[in-house]
Amino acid sequence: MKKHNLQYFLLPWIKNIPKKSINNLVLDSRKLTSKDIFIAIQGEKKNGHDFILEAISKKVAAVLSETTKKKNTVK
């Protein structure tokens, strides 16, 4: 994969992004390094969101996750 920085990926959506080098986009938290972006998604067996704190403890460059709003919920 070609080496990019965080601004390359996020500038279309977010302004004032720090200049950080990115090596990989990673789904498996066990394989993270400090220059990776952890992508937290719901898998068939595991939920990547459960591993966000682990990713942060490994000082990853960024965490990318999504949330969905449940329909027809009572607050």
C-alpha positions as CSV (number, residue, x, y, z in Angstrom):
1,M,0.0,0.0,0.0
2,K,1.2,3.5,-0.8
3,K,2.2,5.5,2.2
4,H,-0.1,8.5,2.9
5,N,-0.9,10.8,5.7
6,L,-4.0,11.3,7.8
7,Q,-5.0,14.4,5.9
8,Y,-5.1,12.5,2.6
9,F,-7.8,10.2,4.0
10,L,-9.9,12.7,6.0
11,L,-9.5,16.1,4.5
12,P,-12.7,15.8,2.4
13,W,-14.7,15.6,5.7
14,I,-12.7,17.1,8.5
15,K,-10.6,20.3,8.7
16,N,-7.5,21.0,10.9
17,I,-6.2,17.4,10.8
18,P,-2.8,16.7,12.3
19,K,0.0,15.6,9.9
20,K,0.6,12.0,10.8
21,S,2.0,9.3,8.5
22,I,-0.1,6.3,7.9
23,N,1.3,2.9,7.0
24,N,-1.8,0.6,7.0
25,L,-5.6,0.4,7.4
26,V,-6.1,-2.4,9.9
27,L,-9.1,-4.4,11.0
28,D,-7.3,-6.8,13.4
29,S,-6.3,-5.0,16.7
30,R,-3.7,-7.6,17.4
31,K,-1.7,-6.4,14.3
32,L,-1.7,-2.7,15.0
33,T,1.3,-0.4,15.0
34,S,1.5,3.3,15.9
35,K,1.3,4.4,12.3
36,D,-1.9,2.5,11.5
37,I,-5.5,3.4,11.3
38,F,-7.7,1.0,13.2
39,I,-11.0,0.4,11.5
40,A,-13.6,-0.8,14.0
41,I,-16.5,-2.6,12.3
42,Q,-19.1,-5.2,13.4
43,G,-17.9,-8.6,12.2
44,E,-19.7,-11.9,12.0
45,K,-18.1,-13.2,15.2
46,K,-16.6,-10.1,16.9
47,N,-17.4,-6.4,17.1
48,G,-14.4,-4.2,16.3
49,H,-15.8,-1.5,18.6
50,D,-14.9,-3.7,21.6
51,F,-11.2,-3.3,20.7
52,I,-11.0,0.5,20.3
53,L,-9.4,1.0,23.8
54,E,-6.8,-1.6,22.9
55,A,-6.1,0.3,19.7
56,I,-5.8,3.5,21.6
57,S,-3.4,1.9,24.1
58,K,-1.2,1.0,21.1
59,K,-1.1,4.7,20.2
60,V,-2.5,4.2,16.7
61,A,-2.6,7.2,14.4
62,A,-6.4,7.2,14.3
63,V,-9.5,5.0,14.9
64,L,-12.3,4.9,12.3
65,S,-15.6,3.6,13.4
66,E,-19.3,3.9,12.6
67,T,-22.4,3.9,14.6
68,T,-25.9,3.3,13.4
69,K,-29.1,4.7,15.0
70,K,-31.6,2.1,15.9
71,K,-35.0,2.7,14.5
72,N,-38.2,2.6,16.6
73,T,-36.4,2.9,19.9
74,V,-37.9,4.5,23.0
75,K,-35.7,6.9,25.0
